[in-house]
């Protein structure tokens, strides 16, 4: 494995594409309950083509293994990031 900072893992694309890697990172971060870094991982995932629906499905699956409370907390953070993402995608009014 390259480096402990994880940067080397993002450039590995032989078996996992960037989009899949981003969704995995969201799920791991959420499962660990580190909510502030989760915000960044969610932004990265959305930027790399992961859909909001896929993120929600990952949280539903995560609830089974990491607990409903952890999934609920993660979803609350995701809703805030989704809202930011929607605002960024909306055309600016003059």
C-alpha positions as a Markdown table, in Angstrom:
| # | Residue | x | y | z |
|---|---|---|---|---|
| 1 | Unk | 0.0 | 0.0 | 0.0 |
| 2 | Unk | 1.2 | 3.5 | -0.8 |
| 3 | Unk | 1.6 | 5.9 | 2.1 |
| 4 | Unk | -0.5 | 6.1 | 5.2 |
| 5 | Unk | -2.2 | 9.2 | 4.1 |
| 6 | Unk | -4.3 | 7.4 | 1.5 |
| 7 | Unk | -3.3 | 9.6 | -1.4 |
| 8 | Unk | -1.7 | 6.7 | -3.2 |
| 9 | Unk | -4.9 | 4.7 | -3.1 |
| 10 | Unk | -6.8 | 7.3 | -5.2 |
| 11 | Unk | -4.6 | 6.8 | -8.2 |
| 12 | Unk | -5.1 | 3.1 | -8.3 |
| 13 | Unk | -7.6 | 2.4 | -11.0 |
| 14 | Unk | -6.9 | -1.1 | -12.3 |
| 15 | Unk | -9.7 | -2.8 | -10.3 |
| 16 | Unk | -11.7 | 0.1 | -8.8 |
| 17 | Unk | -12.7 | 3.2 | -10.6 |
| 18 | Unk | -12.6 | 6.6 | -8.9 |
| 19 | Unk | -16.4 | 6.7 | -8.5 |
| 20 | Unk | -16.5 | 3.4 | -6.7 |
| 21 | Unk | -13.5 | 4.3 | -4.6 |
| 22 | Unk | -15.3 | 7.5 | -3.6 |
| 23 | Unk | -18.5 | 5.7 | -2.5 |
| 24 | Unk | -16.4 | 3.2 | -0.5 |
| 25 | Unk | -14.6 | 6.2 | 1.2 |
| 26 | Unk | -18.0 | 7.8 | 2.1 |
| 27 | Unk | -19.2 | 4.5 | 3.6 |
| 28 | Unk | -16.0 | 3.9 | 5.6 |
| 29 | Unk | -15.9 | 7.4 | 6.9 |
| 30 | Unk | -19.6 | 7.3 | 7.9 |
| 31 | Unk | -19.2 | 3.9 | 9.5 |
| 32 | Unk | -16.3 | 5.2 | 11.6 |
| 33 | Unk | -18.5 | 8.1 | 12.7 |
| 34 | Unk | -15.9 | 10.8 | 11.7 |
| 35 | Unk | -18.5 | 13.3 | 10.5 |
| 36 | Unk | -16.5 | 16.3 | 9.6 |
| 37 | Unk | -14.2 | 14.3 | 7.2 |
| 38 | Unk | -17.4 | 12.7 | 5.9 |
| 39 | Unk | -18.5 | 16.1 | 4.5 |
| 40 | Unk | -15.4 | 16.2 | 2.3 |
| 41 | Unk | -15.8 | 12.6 | 1.2 |
| 42 | Unk | -19.4 | 13.3 | 0.3 |
| 43 | Unk | -18.3 | 16.3 | -1.8 |
| 44 | Unk | -15.6 | 14.2 | -3.5 |
| 45 | Unk | -18.1 | 11.4 | -4.2 |
| 46 | Unk | -20.7 | 13.8 | -5.7 |
| 47 | Unk | -18.0 | 15.4 | -7.8 |
| 48 | Unk | -17.0 | 12.0 | -9.2 |
| 49 | Unk | -20.4 | 11.0 | -10.3 |
| 50 | Unk | -21.8 | 9.1 | -7.3 |
| 51 | Unk | -25.5 | 9.9 | -7.0 |
| 52 | Unk | -27.4 | 11.0 | -3.9 |
| 53 | Unk | -29.5 | 7.9 | -4.2 |
| 54 | Unk | -26.5 | 5.7 | -4.2 |
| 55 | Unk | -25.2 | 7.4 | -1.1 |
| 56 | Unk | -28.5 | 6.9 | 0.7 |
| 57 | Unk | -28.5 | 3.2 | -0.3 |
| 58 | Unk | -25.0 | 2.9 | 1.1 |
| 59 | Unk | -26.2 | 4.4 | 4.4 |
| 60 | Unk | -29.1 | 1.9 | 4.5 |
| 61 | Unk | -26.7 | -1.0 | 4.0 |
| 62 | Unk | -24.4 | 0.5 | 6.5 |
| 63 | Unk | -27.1 | 0.7 | 9.1 |
| 64 | Unk | -27.3 | -3.1 | 9.2 |
| 65 | Unk | -23.6 | -3.4 | 10.0 |
| 66 | Unk | -22.6 | -0.2 | 11.7 |
| 67 | Unk | -25.9 | 0.6 | 13.4 |
| 68 | Unk | -28.9 | 2.7 | 12.7 |
| 69 | Unk | -27.7 | 5.6 | 14.8 |
| 70 | Unk | -24.5 | 5.9 | 12.9 |
| 71 | Unk | -26.3 | 5.8 | 9.6 |
| 72 | Unk | -28.8 | 8.4 | 10.8 |
| 73 | Unk | -26.0 | 10.8 | 11.9 |
| 74 | Unk | -24.2 | 10.3 | 8.6 |
| 75 | Unk | -27.4 | 10.9 | 6.6 |
| 76 | Unk | -27.9 | 14.2 | 8.5 |
| 77 | Unk | -24.5 | 15.4 | 7.3 |
| 78 | Unk | -25.3 | 14.1 | 3.8 |
| 79 | Unk | -28.5 | 16.1 | 3.7 |
| 80 | Unk | -26.5 | 19.3 | 4.4 |
| 81 | Unk | -24.0 | 18.5 | 1.7 |
| 82 | Unk | -26.7 | 17.6 | -0.7 |
| 83 | Unk | -28.3 | 21.0 | -0.1 |
| 84 | Unk | -25.0 | 22.7 | -0.8 |
| 85 | Unk | -24.6 | 20.6 | -3.9 |
| 86 | Unk | -28.1 | 21.6 | -5.1 |
| 87 | Unk | -27.4 | 25.3 | -4.5 |
| 88 | Unk | -24.1 | 25.0 | -6.4 |
| 89 | Unk | -25.9 | 23.4 | -9.4 |
| 90 | Unk | -28.7 | 25.9 | -9.4 |
| 91 | Unk | -28.4 | 28.7 | -12.0 |
| 92 | Unk | -27.7 | 32.1 | -10.3 |
| 93 | Unk | -30.5 | 34.6 | -10.5 |
| 94 | Unk | -29.7 | 38.1 | -11.6 |
